[in-house]
């Protein structure tokens, strides 16, 4: 494997890059059939490209058959290397464009979920302003959990992210954008729904089943301070609403996202003066290497529209 992989890396061609992009699409889609729409080519062509790449690398990248699609151990390593390589190429193209004072290329950005209903969030206006300044730049927008956004920015898969601030990393630059107000809720079938706030204390809250985010975040920090143990672990806030609707769980939601369910009488805020916290949403980018001009332009657009 070592000699064959070294030969590929020493003679990286446009064909190799095209095969690696096909492999990335297949890995992220979860199979050949699922990647057909993304790549706009047939499954037989995709299969042939993956086989060619396996021959060039000297490794088996994935298993496919009745048991379903799965990357091999080597395939997972090659996938991570592919992500870093293609991100570096995008950075290189951006830097070349900088030399020519043209803003062309591609940016991948990642956003935390359920921000669109927050009246303080002006992501759409930032995108509008950026398109006015850099109409030739193409964008990929991903919705991901906090940890995936941070990791993706650090690895170069995303050039910019927007997340709730929690613990800081020396590898990232941070820029405040807006705030979000969080309250603790229960569903209409929950025992606390008709209980007066004055009759609810911390012990009553700790005796409830709790639905919380399963990665480090302000949600996890607040839950830990209250002594809440997760009975259901979720990865986004829509899942918390499903838990609340069951009538068995309590959980935190942004007030703007909860408003629809409040108006329908499906949920209520529990002791909103006590069980609430504020999230500071920030933009993040890598400290090093220095961001390209197009990334810095989008960074500046986010700052300007949130002033």
Secondary structure, DSSP 8 states (H G I E B T S, - for coil): -HHHHHHHHHT--HHHHHHHHHHHHHHHHTSHHHHHHHHTS-HHHHHHHHHHHHHHHTS--EE-STT--EE-HHHHHHHHHHHHHHHHHHHHHHHHHHHTT---EEEEEEE-TT-TT-TT--HHHHHHHHHHH-TTEEEEEEE--HHHHHHHHHHTS-SEEEEE--S--TTEEEEEEEEEEEEEEEETTSTTTTS-GGG--HHHHHTSEEEEESSSSHHHHHHHHHT--EEEEESSHHHHHHHHHTTSEEEEEEHHHHHHHHHTTSEEESSTTTSEEEEEEEEEEESSS---HHHHHHHHHHHHHT-
